[in-house]
Amino acid sequence: MTKAIGLDFGTTNSTVAMASLDRAITLARFGADTTYRSVLYFAENEDSRTGKLRVAAGPEAIQNYLHTKSPGRLIQSTKSYLASRLFTQTQILGETYGLEELIGILLRHLRKATEAQFGDLGATLVAGRPVHFSGTRDEADDEFALGRLRAAFANAGFNDVRFLPEPVAAAYKYQQRLTHEELVLIADFGGGTSDFSLVLLQAKRSARREPAHQVIGNDGVGIAGDTFDSKLVRNLVAPLLGLGSEYRSQFGKILPVPNWLYEHLERWHYLSFLKTRKNMELLKQIQYQALEPEKIDALIDLVDHDLGYRLYRAIETAKCALSEQPRTQFRFDEAVMAIENPLNRNEFEDWIEPEVRQIANCVDRLLAKCNVTPSNVDAIFMTGGSSFVPAIRRVFERKFPSVPIRAGQEFTSVAEGLALHALELLNENSPACQFAPARNSPPSPKVWRSTLWSCSAEPRLPSVFPAKAGIQNGGF
């Protein structure tokens, strides 16, 4: 490793940071932004002699999607598929791609854009990973997902990748502000997962001989921003596209329109792959026999014209508005669809209440696993887009009433922390982050502040994790 590079490959956005020897951080910029949309856009090549598709990524992909008139496909939220053994390959405009290949293409474009600013990145970097990948049920699923992610990085020329849990990376960033020891609960809310780490941090300039970081425990759940988006789609959009409606079968029997169509509509990574010949034929058949054909016609229009990203933007705009004000207006006016409905924060919070409860239960599970009470925690550091959602913040305000809740660099702190860890790895004499080993019974609160745990040069997650209630994989 010749440069201290941290890469946070996210479900929705990705970020790259570089740390200098004085620990100053430089973020790669992509136009006016420090985040790079984790999207791909495939279009037919106008040069018929090559026959290959044109591929764009990040902001270029979005511009092509919005302005190109030729047929194309926008692919987003590919990270959410990593744990799915059902996804091996897919057809895009007649060409076959594997998941590792798709993510590798995205990472190659991200690498090229970053190298225009930082120079050659080499083959080694530190990358983030969730505590538990979206859709996992056990440790074997997590290892499977991590293996695929490692292969995708290799496809982009990164053959030596050190993976660090995303909340632990955020702890590296948070530590820069410390003047004293703190036991910190890091809460990282991404697009696909919500991840938590309890980390005992020393002030960076501390003269004490204890390790600078001790990770007491990690946990996570496959619920985050995309899940909250899905609740808005189901309640505001899907009923107007035929959810709950019926059609008449060829034998005259009245049947409900298949619910799985709307489950795909609600999940951005599924929606990208809903436009297949088989699915379009099914939709047209249902539309012909539907009791409310205009609704199915609107669904066909949404899928056929690849309006998923436009719908995503409308949903995201409404969700962000509700983080700042108690009510807003949801607007989506595309092709044959024109929706304008009032939306208030209370009904949104009712829709996401089961998922917020699962997030709260995950925090409780982490505390119990580590024998830590809320009063033992010195501070909470929240990062990621969903940290702005008032219902999420209330979970921590109620659970930790006397603990300060801090935030900052919500979309870049993980990448910055990854770069800081990469800088430590450059120095062979720097102590690596200390991880609590797997143990049948965690240390008591009095013990974990005074006990040092051994670790390898590359930080690893404990080998034992509790079972997690994640999003179950469905069909494609």
N, C-alpha and C positions, 0 to 999 in steps of 0.2 A: 504494500500500500504506500504510494508516494504522495497522495493527496488525501486529506481527511474529508471524505464525502459521505453524506447521509442522504438516503433516498426513501421517502415515505410514499409507497405506492398505495393509493387509497381507492376505495370503491367509487367515489365520486370525483375526487381531485387527487393529484399527486404533487409532491414538492421535493425539491432538491436543495441541499445546503452544503456549504463548504466552510470548515473551521480553519483559521490560521493559527500559527504558533502562539499568538497572544490571546487565543480563545475567542477572537472576534469572529462573528458569523456573517457570511455572505450568502444571500438567497438568490438562486437562479430566477431570472425574470422572463416571462413569456408575454411579450407586449407590455401592457401596463400592469400585469398581474404577477404575483409570486406563486400562484397555483396553476396547475396544468390539468385541464379536464381529462379524466380517464376514459376517453371515448375514441372510437375508430369510425371512419366513414369509408365505405367501399362504393365505388362507382365504376360503371363500364368504361373501358378505355376507348377513347375516340380513335386511337390508332389501331385499327382492326388487324394490322399485321402482327402485333404482339399477342393479342388475345387475352392478356393478363389484365386484372382489375387495377384501377388506380386506388391507392390507399392513402388516406390522410388521418392524422391523429391530433388530439388536443384542440387548441383554438382553431387551427386550420380545418379540422374535421367539422367543427360546428359551422364555420363559415360556408364550407362546401355543402353541408346539409341544408342550410337555410337558403342558399342562393343557386345551387346547381339544379337545372331543370331536367337533366337526364336521370334515369332510374338509379337508385342507390340504396344503401342500407347503413343505418347508424347503429353501432353496437356500443352499449354502455353497461357499467356495473359488472364487468367480467370477473372481478375478484370474488364476487358472491358465488361463483360456480366452482371454486377451487376444491371444495370438499365433496362435490357431487361425482360419484362414480358413474352416474348415468350420462354425463356429458363427456363424450370422448371426441366427437368431431361434429361439425355442422356444415351445411351447404350455404354459401353466400354467393348469390348471383351465378350459380353453376359451378363454383369452385369449392373445394373441401378444405376446411381448416380445423386443426385441433385447438383446444383451449390454450395449451402452453404456447402454441404458435401465435394465437391472437394476442395474448398478453406480451409475448416477446416482440411482436411488431410494435405495439404501443410503447414498450420500454426502449426500443431502438430509436423511435422518433423522439422520445423524451431525452434520450442520451444525446442525440444529434443537436437538439435545441440547446441543451445545457453546455455541450462542448464548445458551442459558438461563443460562450462567455467564459468558461473555466479552462478551456483547453482539453487535451486528452484526459479522460477519466480513468483510463487503465482498466484492469480486470477485477479490482478489489474495491469493495465498499461495504458500508453497514446499512442494512435495510430494515425497515419495520415489519412486524407481523402482529396479528391479533393474538391475544391470549388464547382464545378459541375461535377458529374460523367459522364463518356463517354456515349453518346447516350441519355442524358436526354433532355427533352423539357420544364419542369417546375419544381417547387419546390416539387410537389408530386412525380415526378420521382426520385429526389434526396433523398427524405425521404425513398422511397421504396428501393433504392440501399443501403442506409445507414443501414436500418433495416436488409437487407440480410448480409451485412458485419458484423454487430454486432452478428448475429446468427452464422456466420462462426467462429468468434473469440470465441464465447461460446462453439462451438464444439471442440475447442482446449484447453478448460479449462480456458479461460479468460472471466469471468462472469461480471467483472466490468471494462469496457473500457471507458476511456475519449477520445473522438475524437477531434482532433485539425486540422484545415485546414493546408495543407502541406506548403503553402507559409508562414503562420504565424509561423509554427514551424521553418522554415528556418530563420525567423526574430530573434528568440531566439538565434540561433547560431551566426548570424551576430552581434547581440548586444554585444557580448563578446569583440569585438574589439573597441567599441566606447569609446571616451573620451569626447563627447559633444552630445547634442541633434541633431537628424537627422530625417527628414521625408524621409523614404526609400520606394522605389517601389521594392518589392520582386517578382521576376519572376522565377517560378518553372516549368521546362519542363520535364515531365515524359514520359513514353511510351505511355499512353493513353490520357492524358489531359495536357493542359498548364494552369497554375493557377497563379493569380496575387493578391497581397495584398499591399495596402498602409498602412504603419505602422509608427506611430510617436514613436520614441525610445529615451529614456533617457540613458545617460551613466550609466553603471551598478552601479557605485560607487557614483552616483549623490546624493547630500544631499537634493535636492529639494523634496517637498512632493507630486509632481505629480506621477501618476502611472508610472511604468517602461515602459509599452507598451500601446499604444492606437491604435487599428485597425480602421482606417478611412473607409476602404471599401475593399471588395473582389469581384473578378469576375474570370471567367475561361471559357475555350472552349475545346470541345472534339477533339482537334487536337494536335498531338505531334509526337514523334519519330516513332510510328507505322504507322502513316499517311504518313510520308516522305518515310518510307520503301515501302509502298504500291505503291507509284509513280514509284519507281525503278523497282518493280516487273512488274507493268503494261507496262512499256516502254522497259524494257530489256529482260524480261523472258516470259511474257504471250503471245506475238505474236508468239513465237517459240513453244508454247503449244496449238496453235489453236485459240487464240483470233482473231476475225475478219474473221475466215475461215468459210466454209459452209459444209453442208451435205445434202444428198438426202433423203427425207422422204419416207415412204413406199408407198406413192401415187405418187412418182416421183417429188414432189415439192422441189426446192432448198431452204433451210432455213439456217439462220446463227446459228452457235453453240451458245447455250444459254450463255448470258453474265454473269449470276449470278454465273456460275462456276468460272469465273475469279475474280469476286468480293470476293468470298470465298478464292480464292488462294492468293489474295492480303492482306488479314487481318489475322494476325497470329492466333487470337482466333477462327476465322471461319475455317481456314485450319485444325486445330486440329480435327474438327468434320466433315470434308468433306468425310472421309473414312467410309461410311456406305454401307450396302449391296445394298440399293436402288440406291444410287449415283453411285456405281461401275457398277451396271447393266446398268444404263443410259449411262455412259461413254463408256462401251463396245458396246452398241447399236449404239451410235453416231460414234464410231471409225469404225465400220463395214460399215457405210454408208457415211463416210466422204470423201470429195474431196481431202483432204490432210491427209490421215490416219496416217502418221508417226508423225504428230504433236499431235494428240489425243493420240496416243500410248505413246508418251513421257509424256503427262499429266497423263495418267493412271499409268505409271511407278513411277512418282513422288508421287502420292497419295498412291498407293498400297505399296510402299516401305517406306512410312512415311519419306520422305526426306525433310519435311518442315523446320526442325531445321537446317539442312545443308544449305538449301537455305537462311534461316535467317542469318546464319553466313556469307555467301558470300555477301549478301546485306549489312549487318552491316559493314563489312570490307571495302567495296567500299564507303559507306557513310562517315565513319570516315576518310578515306583517303582524301576525298574531303574537309574536314574541315581543312586539313593541307596543301593541294597542289591543284593547279588548274585543274589537270587532273590525272586520274588513269586508271587501267585496271580492268574490272569486269570479274571474273572467277568463273565458276560453272561447275564442271566436276563430275557428278554422274550418275551411271547406263548408260542409253541410251542417256543422255544429256551431251553435251560438249559445253559450251558457253564461249567465250572469246572476249569481245567487249571493245573498248576504251570508256571512259566516261569522260566528262569534267564538271567542276563546273557550267558553264553557262547554259548548257542544263538541269542539275539537278535543278537549280534555276528557270528555266522556268517552269518545271513540277510542282514545289511546290509553285509557285507564288500565286495562289488563296488561298491556306491555310495560307501562310505567311501573306497575306492581312487580313484574318479573325482574325489572332492573333493580328495584329496591330489594327484592329477595336475594339477588346476586350479591349486592353489597353486604347484606346480613350474613350470607354464607361465607364470604371472605373474612369478615370480622370473626365469626365463630371458629372458622378453620385456624385462624391465627391467635385465638384466645385474646383478642383485643376488644375493648369496649369503646363506645364512642368518645368517652371522656379521655381515653388514652391518646386519641388523635390530636395532633397539634395544629394541623391545617389541612384544607382540601384544595387541590388544584384541579380545575376543570378546563378541558380543552376539547376542541371539535365543535362542529356546527350545532349539534343538538344541545350543547351546553347552554344555549340561549333560550331554550324552551322553558317557560316558567314552571310547568308541571315537573320537569326534571330538577330544576333548582330547588323546588320545594321539598323534594325527597331528601335532599341533603340538609336543608335548613331545619327540617323537623327531626331528622335522625341525629344531627350534630348541632344542637341549638346554640352552643357556646363556642363553636369552632369557626374561625374565619374561613370564608370561601373566597379563593382567589382565582383569577383568570388572566389571560393575556396571550397574544399571538395564537388565537384559537385554531387557526388553519395552518400554522407553520411550526409550532413548538415541537412537534414530534420530529420533523426533519432536522431542526436545529439541534435537538438532543442527540439524534443519531450521528450528526457530524461531530459533536463534542466527544461522543464515545469513540468514534473513528480516530480522533486526535489522540486520545489516550492509548489506543492500540498502536499508534505510530511510535509511541515511547515505550520501549520494552520494560522499563522500570516502573511504569505507572501501574498501580493496583487496579485490577479489573473489578467490575461491579460484583458485589458479594450476593450470591443467591442462597436462600435457605434451602438445605437439602430436603428431599422427601423424608418424611418421618411419620410414624404412626400417630404421635400426639405432638402438636406444635408446642413450642416453649411457652411458659407463662409470661404475662406482661412484664414481670420484674426481670425475667431472664433475658428476653430478646434485646434489651438495651445494653446488656453487658457481655453478651456472648458473641464471639467471632466465628463465622462459618467459612469453611474452605470453599474454593471455587476453582474452575478451570480458567485458562486464559480466555476462552470464549464463553460468555455468559450463556447459561442454559436455563430453560424453565424447569421447575421441579418435575420429577418423572411421574408424580401422581397428582391427578386433578379430580375434583368431584365431577360427577355426571352433570351435564348441563342441559337445560331445556332450550334447545335452539330451534330454528326454523327447519322443518322437515323438508327434504327434497321432494319435488314433484316431477311429473312427466314433462316432456318438452314437445 
